[in-house]
Amino acid sequence: MKKILTLFILSLASVALMAYNKKSATTQADYLNSVKVTFLSWFSGSTKISYERAFPNIDQSGEICASLICAGYDKYKNNPLGFTVRYGHKFFIADNNKLALRGLYLRPELIYSHYYYDSQADGSRTLANMGAAIATVGYQYMYKRFLVDGWFGGGYAFGNESDTGYHHGFELWHWFGKYNPNIAMSFSIRLGVCF
């Protein structure tokens, strides 16, 4: 898992730097709205769809994401059923030749995850009810009407955690031989279309 996380962070950084250094003039239309699907979320047991609206005069945007937990591959074999809701407000870093939904950004984010699952200890239906307040850094690249949004970050988690530490919107810290139910980590890639 550490290797995957490191590879993901390095890939995101290299794509962001390559895209950031391309300062060529563009005649691309500047869209203010996008709908995105979280890439590979289906493989983690849920389907995540988000809507983002840009506020171009202040280089910011707001994004809300809803997730249906059970609409995907059940990797922990614990039959989860529930939902996740998250809101993030992006602060885009100033860039020459900037489009409203493109660029490097910082994003504070609130996440709420509520679902039932089969406990690994005794098989009974158990409630996982968690929240998190995290800060992420990411890069959103737009080509014509299509965009790719990648990020990583961490913050504080609270609530009733699951056996696995995975809450379909963030993971609890379980790396380097240590487990901490109050540290939330999040990283992903979203693919979308602008309008």
Secondary structure by P-SEA (a helix, b strand, c coil): caaaaaaaaaaaaaaaaaaaaccccccccccccccccccccccccccccbbbbbccccccbbbbbbbbccccccccccccccbbbbbbbbbcccccccccccccccccbbbbbbbbbbbcccccbbbbbbcccccccbbbbbccccccccccbbbbbbccccccccccccccccccccccccbbbbbbccccccc
